Amino acid sequence: MTQTLPLLSVVVPVFNERDNAAPLVHEITAALRGVLPFEIIYVDDHSRDDTLEVLRALKAGVPELRVIHHVTQSGQSTAIRNGIKAARGEWIATLDGDGQNDPADIPKLLAERDRADPDTRLFAGWRVDRQDSGSKRWASKWANAIRSRMLRDDTPDTGCGIKLFERAAFLELPHFDHMHRYLPALMQRAGWKTVSVPVNHRHRTAGVSKYNNLNRALVGISDLRGVAWLIKRGKVTRTEEV
């Protein structure tokens, strides 16, 4: 019997998220079964808890689930990229592994894609009602303002983990650590259109955040300068065969 290839691959990077894995996997299947053929690709970034064992056990009851394990910890951007490289779907949906993104928003992003301009290759989630601490919301507000001013990417919330984009378009982008925070600007640099879509945002119910405001800020300054340089040096040339 020929297996149907997925049209969508849901990529979820995780590090030490053992208590969030099962609930999120079941929410993804509930949102997508009967909607379109899909697969779920969890990328475990060398967790120190038993996240990997939890995911292995889940595979027995969730045929759509695939699990990739990093032999060494490599970071969120590398986990996302490795999941996308392994994906079989032409379109990718990403979710953070902490459960704050709502898988029920994936069909909403798919609907936006189906009625959008064909040159739109990224649909980015926009957390209009953030459920984070006041300090995180404040830091995010200022980071988004600075980024928008420097990169002019017309995107109110690049830090939202839920996104939908074309796999082939993503794999053409320059790869670097933390690139997942700049996907709208990088897609626009490549000549594609992007759209921001309001999505749900939820409180973290288990585990702890892997980032703090200071380390985000220190990394972000260097990254912003690098992405601005890439945009300045970028060139898009349309071609035709004659």
Secondary structure, DSSP 4 states (H G I P E B T S, - for coil): -PPPPPSEEEEEEESS-HHHHHHHHHHHHHHHTTTS-EEEEEEE---SSSHHHHHHHHHTT-TTEEEEE-SS---HHHHHHHHHHH--SSEEEE--TTS-B-GGGHHHHHHHHHTS-TTEEEEEEEESS--S-HHHHHHHHHHHHHHHHHH----S-TT-S-EEEEHHHHHTSPP-TTGGGGHHHHHHHTT-EEEEEEE-B----SS--S--HHHHHHHHHHHHHHHHHHHHH---------
